[in-house]
């Protein structure tokens, strides 16, 4: 399928009201068509029946929705783990907003679950990256490993975490709040001795108190831990 045909199909799905709403979630982003995520997923499903590799391998895209479409195809296409790993490495440098990052990570859940060792080794350099969205990618991929076997590693990584980027720090706060919901006791013990920077620490507390799965009494304790 020609690139121009894909762009035409995306433009046909445009919703101007959604475009305005989506723009408020991605400050400073102007290259939006306004296509809802379910519609992009449906288009990806159609394209997986066609020749999709040339589109995915195309590095430069005009619109955010094109990059999202690439992300979904890479996550869903049938291919060996080694080939998917190659496409992931090809794609990560294209991530320049939280929305594309998080959609990509969600689409890679099956890959991470079926190939835990390959996936963990794959994300290691991104966890240590100085680039904001590479780091966010690595952190959000850790959501697939919030379990007893990996919790200690996640908390140890969190204590070494340092990055000035808003979206990297938000990802860390989100990750730790998810750890707290699933494993409250060890995560609480970590928070009491945490070396996180104050902003990320306080944002973690905020995210925990926003959870519907944390009781009111615990939320009160969490609020009392806020750093000044």
C-alpha positions in Angstrom: 0.0 0.0 0.0 1.3 3.4 -0.9 2.0 5.9 1.8 -0.4 8.4 0.3 -3.2 5.8 0.5 -2.6 5.3 4.2 -2.7 9.0 4.9 -5.9 9.3 2.9 -7.5 6.5 4.9 -6.5 8.2 8.2 -7.8 11.5 7.0 -11.2 9.9 6.2 -11.4 8.9 9.8 -10.8 12.4 11.1 -13.0 13.7 13.9 -12.5 17.5 14.4 -13.9 17.6 17.9 -11.6 14.7 19.0 -8.7 16.5 17.3 -9.3 19.6 19.5 -9.6 17.4 22.6 -6.5 15.3 21.8 -4.5 18.5 21.2 -5.2 19.6 24.8 -3.6 16.3 26.0 -0.5 16.9 23.8 0.5 20.5 24.4 2.5 22.0 21.5 1.6 19.2 19.1 0.1 20.5 15.9 0.4 17.6 13.5 -2.8 15.8 14.5 -5.5 14.5 12.2 -8.0 13.7 14.9 -8.5 10.0 14.6 -9.7 8.1 17.7 -7.6 5.2 18.9 -10.2 2.5 18.2 -10.3 3.6 14.6 -6.5 3.5 14.3 -6.6 0.0 15.7 -9.2 -1.0 13.2 -7.1 0.4 10.4 -4.1 -1.5 11.7 -6.1 -4.7 11.7 -7.0 -4.1 8.0 -3.4 -3.3 7.1 -2.1 -6.5 8.8 -3.8 -8.4 6.0 -1.8 -6.4 3.4 1.8 -5.4 2.9 2.6 -3.5 6.1 6.4 -3.7 6.4 7.3 -0.8 4.1 5.0 1.5 6.1 6.4 0.5 9.4 10.0 0.9 8.2 9.3 4.4 7.0 11.1 6.7 9.5 9.5 10.0 8.7 5.8 10.6 9.2 3.7 13.7 8.8 1.1 13.0 11.5 1.0 11.6 15.0 -1.6 9.1 14.0 0.7 7.6 11.4 3.3 6.9 14.1 0.5 5.5 16.3 -0.5 3.2 13.5 3.1 2.0 13.1 3.2 1.3 16.9 0.1 -0.8 16.8 1.1 -2.8 13.8 4.5 -3.6 15.3 2.8 -4.8 18.5 0.2 -6.9 16.7 1.8 -8.3 13.5 2.7 -12.0 13.5 6.5 -12.3 13.5 9.3 -14.0 15.4 10.4 -12.4 18.6 13.8 -11.5 17.0 12.1 -9.6 14.2 9.8 -7.8 16.5 12.8 -6.8 18.6 14.4 -5.2 15.5 11.2 -3.3 14.8 10.9 -2.1 18.4 14.5 -0.7 18.2 13.7 0.9 14.9 10.6 2.6 16.3 11.6 3.8 19.7 13.5 6.9 18.4 10.3 8.1 16.7 8.5 8.4 20.1 8.1 12.1 20.9 5.0 12.2 23.1 3.5 10.2 26.0 0.5 9.1 24.0 2.5 7.2 21.3 4.8 5.8 24.0 2.0 4.4 26.1 0.1 3.0 23.2 3.2 1.3 22.0 4.0 -0.2 25.4 0.4 -1.5 25.8 0.6 -3.2 22.4 3.8 -4.9 23.4 2.3 -6.6 26.5 2.0 -10.0 24.7 5.5 -9.8 23.5 6.8 -9.0 27.0 4.7 -11.8 28.5 5.8 -14.4 26.1 9.4 -13.4 25.9 10.2 -11.9 29.3 14.0 -12.3 29.1 14.3 -10.9 25.6 12.0 -8.0 26.5 13.8 -7.1 29.7 17.1 -7.1 28.0 15.7 -5.0 25.2 14.4 -2.3 27.5 17.5 -2.1 29.7 19.3 0.6 27.6 16.2 2.7 27.5 15.9 2.6 31.3 19.3 4.1 31.4 18.8 6.6 28.6 19.2 10.3 29.0 16.5 10.9 26.4 13.1 11.6 28.0 10.8 9.5 25.9 13.3 6.6 25.6 13.4 6.5 29.4 9.6 6.8 29.6 9.4 3.8 27.2 11.6 1.7 29.4 9.7 2.7 32.5 6.2 2.1 31.1 7.4 -1.3 29.8 8.1 -2.2 33.4 4.4 -2.2 34.1 4.4 -5.7 32.4 6.7 -6.9 35.3 4.9 -5.7 38.4 4.9 -9.1 40.1 6.6 -10.8 43.1 9.6 -11.9 41.0 10.4 -8.4 39.7 9.1 -6.0 42.3 12.5 -5.7 44.1 14.3 -4.9 40.9 11.7 -2.2 40.0 12.0 -0.6 43.4 15.8 -0.7 43.2 15.7 0.9 39.8 13.3 3.6 41.2 15.8 4.5 43.9 18.5 5.2 41.3 16.1 7.0 39.0 17.1 10.6 38.0 15.8 12.6 35.1 14.6 16.2 34.7 12.0 15.4 32.1 8.4 15.8 33.1 7.1 12.7 31.2 9.9 10.5 32.5 9.2 11.5 36.1 5.4 11.1 35.6 6.0 7.6 34.3 8.1 6.8 37.4 5.4 8.1 39.7 2.7 6.2 37.8 4.8 3.0 38.0 5.4 3.3 41.7 1.7 4.0 42.4 0.8 0.8 40.5 3.4 -1.1 42.6 1.7 0.3 45.7 -1.7 -0.8 44.6 -0.6 -4.4 43.9 2.1 -4.7 46.7 1.3 -2.1 49.3 3.5 -3.3 52.1 6.9 -3.6 50.3 6.2 -0.4 48.3 5.3 1.5 51.5 8.5 0.3 53.1 10.4 1.5 50.0 8.7 4.9 50.1 9.7 5.4 53.7 13.4 5.1 52.8 13.2 6.4 49.2 15.9 8.6 47.7 13.5 9.8 44.9 13.7 13.5 44.1 11.0 15.4 45.9 8.9 16.2 42.9 8.7 12.5 41.8 8.2 11.3 45.3 5.2 13.7 45.9 3.7 12.9 42.5 3.9 9.2 43.4 1.9 9.9 46.6 -0.6 11.9 44.6 -1.1 9.1 42.1 -1.6 6.6 45.0 -4.3 8.8 46.6 -6.1 9.1 43.3 -6.4 5.3 43.1 -9.9 3.8 43.7 -8.2 0.7 45.0 -6.6 2.4 48.0 -8.7 2.8 51.1 -9.4 6.2 52.8 -7.3 5.4 55.9 -4.3 4.5 53.8 -4.7 7.6 51.7 -4.6 9.7 54.8 -1.3 8.1 55.8 0.1 8.6 52.3 -0.8 12.3 52.3 1.0 12.8 55.6 4.2 11.6 53.9 4.4 14.5 51.5 7.7 16.3 51.5 7.9 20.0 51.7 
